[in-house]
Amino acid sequence: MKVSGTVKNNNLAYTLFESIQGNTMEYTYRGSFTTKVTDTILSLTESNLENENVEKKIRKRVFFIIVEGLQNVTRHQSASESDELAGYPGLFVVQYKPDGYYITTGNLIRSSGEGNIKKLIDKINKLDKDELKKYSLEKLDEGEFSEKGGAGLGLIEIARKSGNKLVYAFDKINDQFSFFYMHSKIIDFNDNQDSSNEDSLKRIIERHKILEKENILLNFIGAFTQDTLVNLLSITENQLQGTVILKMKVFNLMVEILQNIVNHADLYTYNNITGKHAIFYIKESKKYLIFTSGNYIENYKIKEFKNKLEYVNNLSEDDLSDAYNETLLNFNNKNDENPGLGLLDIKMKAKNRFIYDFYKIDEKFSFFTLKIQINKMKDGLEKYIIQKEDDTPEIFLDPEKGILKFIGKSIPENAVSFYKPIIDWLHAYKEKPADHTQVSLKFDYYNTATDRQLVKILLILEEISKNNSVDLDWYYNTGDISMLNDGKKFKELIDLNIEIIEIIDEDADDDNF
């Protein structure tokens, strides 16, 4: 069976996988960028560079440019906080090809700034190595720094480290904003600069359109290892915000799916590199999180594996549990990494059927794709729980009891991104709230970006209070005039029953809060 164009176009996993043919590895992240996320992206990239046995000098150059690119996205991602595009996801792509490394970043910018960016990059691209060094020193001496960074120094240094021209593009989003792509080629093994860099960016923009349309949050294509698994899990942990239950489902499923690739994907030689070449991505819809994987499998294994998939697919919930326990206790199986056990576990946790396909590549190999989806709110609106961090509050939202609590500091890197899922939860809660909703706000401190999000939250509560009982307790510590005044401000602005409560003995009150 040949993989026809029609078949490929109907299978997103294979389409994405095939779109990077010519690459050894590609990692794409689309979403909000925080320090934790960027640190893990760097760890993932570093791990892959080491696995590819890239010399230390080149690794340092790659690493430097990734850091500069990620910092640029992080600085600009909040540019539209007051706009309908608040929280618009940024983009990061790293590719390893036979002729070098390619790094692409993307972020929202105000259209009014396009001219200055274009002028700066065009000037940088005209300078040779010595002129770039001189220009960098001039910018440092001038000290032209803005709230978004320093005078284009990052772009100058990327050009210096890469040794190649910077390629860029703007994609208009609306009258106010554009999406800015910046693309750099770090090293050219063939010592040949041509149009491939610009063509590469065009292909990335085309794939980004697919990611946007399909709402794909994370996409990794390359040779999978245990390090890949660990880093992908860490990135997902730092990106996903939601109930503890949902996070546990996500993690359990990701572990099994990724472990299945690491343990059971067949070795395939591509671009003279032999490894477990595969794809994994997460797609989000209103009701579902969808996990998709694809990997090479030897043709002679397909019949038996397909039988296992169908067997698991047809088991009832009770039969799944029995089959799992029976397989778990079967020590006669010589293969301790029995894929049947993993499939049973995935089905038990997802509670949905597998969707799978096999696409014949040649006489020896086929490409196996597996899709699993979980209901984000299968049994109605779930509790929303976030643990307290140094810069974000503890949040506890219980829809059944109508209890909503916010406790601690709120100075997140990106307030829009942090509070968006909470606001989405409240909009869903508004459709069917508890008879009485009790809200407790006890902030040690919050920044102005949080202030804007609190207004959105209180306005939703105000809507709920029109038909249902809502009481809000605003806590402040003795002597904290700022927090007291904020409570009074909201009491005047919002038509809501707000009681302002002074905390005299903070330790004692914490025990009863």
N, C-alpha and C positions, 0 to 999 in steps of 0.2 A: 504493500500500500504506500503510494507516494503521498507526501504532504502537499496537498493542492493549495493554491492561493485561497480558495474559498474556506477550506478547513482552517488554515492559519488565521485568517481574518476573523473567524468565529471563535477562536480560542485566544483570549487575552494573554494568558501566560506564555504561550508559544510565540505570539506576536512580539511581546516585549523581549523575550529571550532571543529570538532571531534578529531583533533590531540591533543588537550589539555584536552581531557576528563580525569578527575582526578584532574584537576586544578580548583580552584575557580576563578582565574583571571590571565590573561596574557596580558602584553603590550609589543609590539615590535616596535622599531623605527629603520629604516635603512636610513642612509643619512649622511649629513654633520652635525658636532656637533659644535655649537657656544655657547657662554655664554647664549644667550637668549633661545636657544633650551634646553640646559641642565637645566636652571632654571625652564622652564615649565614642563619638564619631572619630576623634583623633586616635583613640585606642584601637578601634576597628581598622582604621587605615594603617596604623603602625604595624598591627598584627599581620595584615596582608602584605605589606612591604617586606616584612621579615620572611614571610613564607615564600615570597617570590625571589628571595636571596638578592635583593637590591643592595648595592653597595652603600655604605654609610653616608658618604658625601651626597649622593643623590637623595637618599631618604631625608636628610636634613633640609634640602631645598624644597622637596615635596611638602614636608611638614610645615615649613615656614609659610609657604603660600596658602596652604589649607587654613592655618591659623588666621592669617590676614583676611582671607575670604570670609571665614565664619564670623570674624569680628565685624566685618562690614555689614553682613546680613543682620547680625544682632543689633547693631547700632540703629539700623533703619527700619526694623520690622514694626516699630510702634508709630510710624509716621502718620498713620490714619486712625488714631485712637478715637477721634470724634466723628469719624466718617462711617458710612455703612460698610466700608471694607475693613473695619476693625478686626484685627486678628488674621488678616490675609496671610496664608502660609508662605514662608520663604522656601528656597530650593538650594540644595547642595548636591553636586554630582562629582564623583571622582572616577576616572577611567584609567585603566592600564592597557595600553595597546602595544603592538610590536615596535612602534616608532617613538614611544614616549608616554608620559603621563599627561592627562588632561583634567583640569579642574574647572568646574563651572559653579557659579553661585548666582542666585536670583533673589531679588527682593523688590518690594513695592517702593516707588519713589514718587514724589510730586512731579507732575509733568513740567512744571515751571523750572525744574532743575536739570532737565535733559540737556539743554544747551551747554551749561557749564561742565557737565560730565563729559560730553562729547568733545568739547574744546580741550579739556585736560588730557583725555586719553589720546586724542589725535596728536597733541604736542608730544606726549610721552613716546608714542610710536615712531616719531620722526628722529628721536635722539639715539645716538650710538651709546655704547657702554660707558665711555668716559663722560659724555655729556649728561647721561642719566645720573651718574654719581655727583656731578657738579650741581645739577638741578635739585637733587635731594638735599644737599647741604644748604643751598639757597633757601629752600622752603623751611628748613629747620631754623635758619638764622632769622627769617622773616617772622616766625612764630605765629603764622596765620592758623589759628585753631578755632573750630566751631564745636557746638554741642554734639555733632555727629562724628567728630574725629578731626584729625589734623591735616588740613590743607592738601589732601590727595597723596599724602606720603605713603599710605598703604599701597596705592596703585603704582607709584613709582618703584617701590621696593619689590613688588610682585614682578614688574617688568625686568628689574635688574636680576632677580634670582632666577627667573624662568629663562632669560636669554632669548625670548621670543616676543613678538608683538602681542598686544592685548587685543582680543576680539570681543566685540560687544554688540548688543542689540536692545532695542526698546519695543515693548509690546503695549499698545494703548489699552488701558482697562476701562477708563471713562474720561470725562473732560478734565478731571483733576489729577488722576493717577495713571502711571505706567508701570509695567514690570520691567525691571532692568536686569539683563543677563550680562555677566562678565565671564569670559572664557580664556583660559591661559594654558599654553602647552609648555610643560616644564623642561623637557629635554627631548631633543630629536636625535635618536640613535643613528639615523641616516644622514644627519647633518645637512638636512635639506628642508628649507622653509618654502612651503607652497600653499595652495588654497585649501589643503586638507583641514587646517585648523578652522577656517570659516565654514567649510562643509560640515565639520563635526558639530559646531554650534547649531547649525540649521537642524541637524538630526535630533539634537537634544531638545530644541524648542518644540519640534514635532512630537517627541515623546512626552514632553511636559504637558502638552495639550491633552494627551491621552490620560495622564495622571490626574489632571484637573477634572476632566470629564468623568472619570471613573472614581474620583476621590480616593486615590491610592496614597497612603500615608508614608509607607516605607517600602523600598524595593531593593533587593540585593541580588545581583547576578554574578556568579563566579564560582571558584572552587571552594566548597564548604569544608570547614574544619571545626573542631571543638571551640577554638577561640572565636570563630565567626558566630557560633551559636550563643556564646556567653555575651558577646558585645551587642548582638541584635536584641537579646532579651533586656539588656541594660538600657538601650536606647528606647525600647518600647515602654519600659517602666517609667522613664523620665518624661515620655511624651503623653502617655495615656493618663487621663484623670477621670475618676469615676468611683463607683462603689468598690469596696474591698472584694465583694463577691465577684463583680465583673472582672476585676484585675486578676483574681485567682483563676477564673476561667480562661482568660487570655494567656496567662503564663503557663498554665498546665497544658493547654493546647499547643502553644508555641514550642514548648519543650519537646513534646512528643513529635510534632511535625518536623522540627529542625533535627531532632535526634534521628528520626527516620532517614533523613537525607544523609546525615553524617555517617550513620551505621550501614545503610542499605543501598544508597545510590551506587551505581557501578562506575568504575574508573573509566574515564574517556579522555583520549588524547586530542587536545585542541590547541592549535598554534604552538605545537611542540611541547605543550605542558600537559602532563597527565594529572588528573585530579577528579574530584567529584563535582563536576560542573553542574550547576543547578540554579534555579530561581526561587525566590520566596518574596511574597509581598502581602501587605495588609490593606484591604479596601474597606471603607466605612460607608454604610448607607444609614438611612434614618432609623431603621429597625435592627440592622445586623452589622456585625463585624465579620468580614469574610477573609479567611486565610487561604492562600493559594501557593502551592509548591509545584515545581517541575524538575525532573531529573532524568538522566539517562538510565535505561535498564536494558539488559541483554534480552534479546527476543525469546530465547528458550525458557525464560522465567515467567513470561507474561501469562500463560494459561493458568498456572498454579496461583499466581498472585491475584489474577482477576477472580478466581474462585473464592479466595480468601475475602476479597473486597465485597463480593456479592453475599457471601455467607454472613459477614458482619452487618452489612446493610439490612438484611432481612430479619435480624434478631429483634425480638421485642425487648423492652427495657428489663424485664425480669430475666429473660434468657441471656441478655448481655452480661448481667452480674454473675450468673452461674458459669457462663463460658469463660469469663475473666478469671474467676477463682479456680476453675479447673485447669486453665492454661498456666496460671501462676504456680500451681502446685505440681505441674508436670515436669519433673526433673529428668525424664527420659530423653527430652529433646536435647540433642547435642549442642544446639546453637542457643546460648544463653541470651543472645540479643534477638530473641524471637520476634519478628515484625508483627505476628498475629496479636501478641499481647498489646503492643502499641496501638494497633488499629482498634482493638476492643476498647482501650482506655479513651482514645479520641472520640469514638462514637458515644460512649457513656457520658462524657463531659459535654460534647456538642449537642447531643440529643437531636441531631439532624442527620440525614443520609449523606454519604459521600457522593460527590460528583467527580467523575474521573474519566480520563481518556488515555489512549496509547497511540502515538503517532510514529509510524515507521520511518526511521532515518536512513538506514541501509540494511544490508543482510544480517548484520550482527546486532545493531542497536535500534531501540525505539525511545521516544521521549514520553515519559509518563507525567501527567498533570493530575493533581489532586486538589479539590476545592472543598473547604469545610466552612460552614457559617454558624455563628451562635447568635441567639436572640439577645439583644442588649436589654430588653425589658420584657422577657417572656411572660413573667407572672405579674405584670403590672409595674408601676414605678417602684424601683428598688431604693433602699437606703443609699445615701450618698455620704461617704466617710473619707476624709482626708486627715492624715496625721499632721500634727504641728511640726513645722520646720523652723530654722533660724529666721527665715524671711517670709514665711507664709503661715496663716493661722490654722488651727484645728477646725475642721468643719464637720458638723454632724446634722444630717437632714433625714428625718424619719417621716415618710409620708403617711404611714398608718396611724401613728400617734400624734402627728402634726407638730412635732418638736423640731425646731431649727436653731442650731447654735453655731456661733462664730467666736473663737477664743484665741487670742495671741496677737502677734505682730503681723502686719500685712504690708510688706515692702517688696513684692515680687519683681523680678526683672521685667516681666511683661504682665501687667495687671489684666489687660484685655484677655490674653490667652488663659490666664489662671482662672478668671471668673466666668469666662464664657460658658463652660459646661455647667456651672452652678446656675447661671441665669437660664440656660436651656432647661435644666431640671425644674426650676421654679415655674417656667412657662408650662411645662407638662403637668406639674402639680396643680397649677391654677385651674386646669380643666376638671379636676376632681379632688378638691382639697378636703382635709379632715373638717369635721364640724367646728372644731376650735384649733387654731394654729397659735402656738406659743413660740415667740422668737426671742432669743437672747443674744445680744451683741456685747461682747466684752473684749475690746481691743486695747492692747497696751499702747499701740501706736499704729497709724497707717499713713501712707503717703497720699499725695494728691491724686495719683492715678487710681488708687483704690477708692478714693472719695467719689470719683465719677461712677465707678461700678456699684458702689453702695446706693447711689441715687437710683440706678436701674433696678436694683433688688427691692428697694423700698416702694418704688412705683408699682411693681408687680404685686407686692403685699397689699398695697392700697387697693388695687383692683379686686383682690381676693376678699378684702374686708367689706366690699359692697354687698356681698351675699352671704358671707360666713364670718364668724367671730375670729378676730386676729388681735393679739396683744403682743407688744414688743417692749422688752426690758433693755434699756440702754445703760450699761454699767460704766462708771468712771472711778478712778482712784482718788482719794482725798488729796486735794491740792492740784489735781490735773485739770486746770482751767480750760485748756484747749479741748479736751475730750468732753468736758461738761458743756462748753459752748456749742460743740458739734451736735450734741444731743438736743440742745435747745433749738438749734438751726433746723434740724430735721423735723422736730416737733412742729415748727411753724410752717415748714414747706410742704410736708406730707400729711394728708388727711388720714391719720392712723393713730390708734390708741397707743401712745408711747409713754412709758414711765421711766423717768431718769433716776437711777439708783446709785448712791454713793457707796463705795467699798472702803470701809474703815480699816478692818483687819483683813488684808488681802489673803493671807495663808488660810485663815479660817473660812473665808468665803469660798475659796477655791475648792474646798472639800465638799461644799454643799451646792455648788453651781451646777 
